[in-house]
Amino acid sequence: TNGDKWHKAERTSGKFCRQFKLPVNADMENITTQLEDGELKISVKRMAHERKQSKVIDIIEQGRSSDDVKTIKATA
């Protein structure tokens, strides 16, 4: 949650099951857990953002007459 921490307190006895939806950038290979004094701590790191490379594309602009054609380079 954009740097925010999430905390939930529950006090029950016996077995329990809890499921969480993780964000798409969660690093599933580096999840750590710690159980101490009945408190379970789960840490999920985020994967580094991949920087997409820029791509140059041609934009063809055609005017009213067929002779009026311009090609423009644009970065996407």
N, C-alpha and C positions, 0 to 999 in steps of 0.2 A: 504494500500500500504506500508506495512512494516515500520510503523512509520511516513511515509510522510503524509502531510496534503494536501487535495485537495481543491481548491478554484475556484469558477466560479462566475463571475460578469455579471449580466444581468439587464438591466433597461428597463422594459416594463410596460404598463398599462393594466388593465383589468385582466381577468382570465387567468391562464396558467396551464399547466400540465407538469410535468417532472418526468421521471422514471429513476431509477438507478439499476444496477445489484450489489448486495452485495456479498461479499465473503462467502464461505460456513461456515466460523467460526464466522459470524456475530451473535451477541446475539439479536435475534429478539424481545425478551421480555424486553429489556432495551434500547430502542431507545428513545432519548429525543430531543425535538425541542424547539426553542426559536425564537419568532418573535419580533423584536424591530426596530423601525424606518424604516420599510419596508424591513429589512434584515432578512432572515430566516436562522437560524443555526440548522443543524441536526447533532446529535452526535450518532454514532453507536459504541458500545463497542464490543470487541472481546471476544469470549468464551475462557476459559482456555483450553489449550491443554490437552487432555487425554493422560496419559502415558500408553502405552500398556505394559502388563506384558510379561516377557520373557517366552518362552515355550521351553522345552527340547525335541528334536526330535531324533529318532534313524536313522542313515544312515547305511544301510547295503551295504558293499562293497564285491563283489564276484570276486574272482580271476579266473584264467584260468581253474583251476580244481574245481570240486564241493566241495572238502574238504577245499579249501582256501577261507573261509568266515570270514569277520571281521565286528563287529558292533561298530560304532563310535557314541558317544553322541555329539550333537551340540545344540547350543542355537540360537533360532530364535526370 
